Amino acid sequence: MTPLKKVRRELDRYEHLLLEFGAEETRAGGVEVVIRPRARVAGAHEYRAPLHPRDIAHPQFEWTFQRHLYDCMHDYLCELFVRNPQERVRAPEQQP
């Protein structure tokens, strides 16, 4: 089984109300997990996370993949913040 098929098979085990999951081969021949919103959201981008071939080949891939996927979901949702208390001082035109 190819690494891409292995990742897609694992992703088929997951279904989320807000997010869609996919996997694509990279130009370099690796695999990326792709996370995107199910519904169109203005300003929302696709999240792409590479997987190392040795991680896909590891005997415990199913377990380590779940952690990787959950970490990616967390990072993606945090990237979608429009504003947060840690951002730098906003430009005057951005002030409410």
N, C-alpha and C positions, 0 to 999 in steps of 0.2 A: 504494500500500500504506500502510495506517495505521501510525503509530508503534508501536502495541501489537502488530500483526501482525509488524512488522519485528523487534521485540525477541523475540517468541515464536519466530519462524523461526530467529533466531540461537541462542536457548537450546536449540532442538531438536538442535543440533550437539554438545551437551555431555551427558554422562552420568557420574554419580559414584556410587561404591559406597555412600557414607554420606548424601549430600545430594540433595534434590530441588530443582529450579529451576522457577520460574514467573514470570509477569509479569501485572500487573494495572493497570488504569487507575485513577488517583487521582480524587478528587472534583473537583480543579481541572483535570482533563483531561490530566494528565501520565501518565507510566508509571513504575511501581516494579518493580524486580526483587525477587522473593521467594525466600528460601532457607530451607529447613526440613529437619530430619532425616528420613530415609526411615522409620526405626523410631521409635516413641514413646520419648522420653527425658524422665523427670521433670525439670521445671525448665527444659527447653530451650524457647526462644521462636522465633518466626519472625523472620528478619532481613529488613528491608525497606530498599531503597536506591533513591532516586529517580534517574531519568535525565533530563537536560535535553533538551528537544526539539531544540536545535541540535546536541547530541552524536549523537542518533539520526539526524539528517539529514546529518551529515558524511559525505563520500565514504569516509573511512577508518574508518567505524563498526565494521566487523568486527574490526579490529585494536585499536581503543581499547576496544571492548566486552570483549574478552578480558581486558585488563588490569583494567578495572573489576570484572568478575566475580571474578577472582582476588584482587583487593584486598578485595572484599566477603567472600569466603570466609575470608580470613585474619582480618579483623576479627570476623566471626561466631564463628569457632572460638576466638579470644581472649576474646570476651565470655562464652563458656561455662565459663571457669575458675571453679571454686567457691572456690578459694583460690590465692593467689600471694604471693611474697615482697614485692611492692610494696604490699600492702594495709596499711591503718592498723592500729594495735593493736586486737586483737579484744576485744570485751566479755567479761567473766569467764564468762558462761554459754556463750560460744562456744569457750572454751579446751578443747583436747583432754584 
